[in-house]
């Protein structure tokens, strides 16, 4: 238990009705999970307003309510804390409740449009390889101390973040590598956290359905670096046109990495194949199992961050050479001289990067067959862009369903096709059933051809009309290639 006044430290409070000497058992923002002696924090969400469930939380035993709108009819014995922002309050209260665990380890945040999962996971894998106790909070999973938990969001809610960080501290974890999404920043999920460093990958077209404009999206990412302390570092991709924007107002120690411009950490691709890349980082050459120019950036950012954190160069490069690709990120399967690649590429830039990387490696005799769709109830403006990119950089494209959610997949496909140039229209076909689309790609493929299944990557489900059904691109393409004669 914690005293209320202790867990309200640094929260922006408008008013308090009742005593702050109250003891709090647990904190929560789901009224159904509240029990005796708990604090309930009423969050105004996109679809549901937590203030509507204050009475239910009290019936379940809540002795403290944190809210932006204090109820007119108050319950005796319940303390009401009116705050400026419930989301901010949740973040700071969560940190205080768990004794500010982020300050007790080295928390590194990775933000940008593409590459977050790969960079955070590779850093986690690198430190684990070097037997340095580490944790990971990513889109794919949350890991520490040989424990793995499924992730539901790129950046979890504040309560979950601090609970996991607290468990990591109790397990003597020294470093935690965490994806930081624009939604997470905007919704204050990272408020109150103490970051040892921040890494910026790139900024391209994504989430404009939420942020409404690219400028808002960019400025949200920038907030993360603006809030870093002078005891932390900020590492940015100097080849991205918004890379230096991220560093404009930060008081953290600034570092840059790049392939094409002058930076603190510079890399060059010397050789590239489907087996990996020979890279030169600053003055040292080393071989990586990862493939593609976009992965050269990811590898370089990992090297840069680890160097800043003090890992010796020789030890670092040796461990990095053994790192494998992250699940669902340029993940290979080869059968009968056909190469299948599964990748999470779900933005125009990510799709273009992976297609260009494949085209740079393959020969003119190899066909590149791409299976791709776009998610429903998300940014519609990127659909024609992805249709154009896929059809322009592939030998053949099969437009299909991704996670249509509550949209008609046929309409999503039509919007993708609207971006296809007339000169490329003969390359495209539409098969809305995703498994049938992958099956068709396998049937079209001949010796030495390449199949790219893009958009869902690591996801093990497909979401249709609110229902998630088992669906794993990698397992399905393996199954279908194994059936091919």
PyMOL commands that set and color helices and strands:
alter all, ss='L'
color gray80, all
select helices_A, chain A and resi 4-7+31-33+50-59+86-97+101-104+116-129+158-170+182-186+208-211+214-226+245-247+293-308+313-320+348-361+380-393+409-417+422-427+434-444+473-483
alter helices_A, ss='H'
color red, helices_A
select strands_A, chain A and resi 2-3+13-17+23-24+27-28+39-41+64-67+79-83+106-111+134-137+141-144+147-150+175-179+197-200+233-237+253-258+265-273+276-281+284-288+331-335+338-343+368-372+396-399+428-430+450-454+461-464+467-470
alter strands_A, ss='S'
color yellow, strands_A
deselect
rebuild
show_as cartoon
